[in-house]
Amino acid sequence: MKKRYLIMITFLTLGTVFNACSSGTDQSGEKPVPNIAVLLTEGFHDAEAYMPMGYLVNKGYDVTVIGPGKGMVKAYNSDFTIVVERGMDEVSTDDFAVLVIPGGHAPASLREDPAVVAFVRAFFETGKPVAAICHGPQILISAGVMEGMTSSGYSGIREELESAGATYIDQALVTDKNLITSRAPSDLAVFSRAIGELLEDWR
């Protein structure tokens, strides 16, 4: 199963450079290309980061990896690494059209960082889309933005979501206002597609 997973990741990400994925404007010159922020740190889940990134870059969107600080970080479930291009002291909510939060062990660390939590709260409150998968919604819980929201996510955080005032739904994709959520790596296809469809509407 894991071997097939990594083949899928490789297929989706061929021809992309993951620590420099920016072009600034589309080929027509009519509109700037939306820049998508992917928030992660050490202990991210490899597929939950790389598959949405590969899908969106191959669709022609800009992707910037952000985190508490710049530098290379490693997945918890493989030898995959990724370069965090911009730290919290270098980002603004105005810089990005969408925020993507992969799961893994990283959200548990990110939610302990006040600068990360403040950024996520501010971004969510702009009304711009936030997409979180698996443990990703934990950061949104810490940001205090889940009350009254409907969310999916890893089944193990169901109680935490409900305690934060959210309604948990055990399904592959849940959208509520500006929030997109999914449960697990098996949902990555619909998760990535939902982000892409939202961006197509923006264009």
Buried (B, 14 or more C-beta within 10 A) or exposed (E): EEEEBBEBBEEBBEEBEBEEBEEEEBEEEEEEBBBBBBBBBBBBBBBBBBBBBBBBBBEEBBBBBBBBBBEEBBBEBBEBBBBBBBBBEEBEBEEBBBBBBBBBBBBBBBBEBEBBBEBBBEBBEEEBBBBBBBBBBBBBBBBEBBEEBBBBBBEEBBEBBEEBEBEBBEEBBBBBEBBBBBBBBEBBBEBBEBBBEBBEEEE
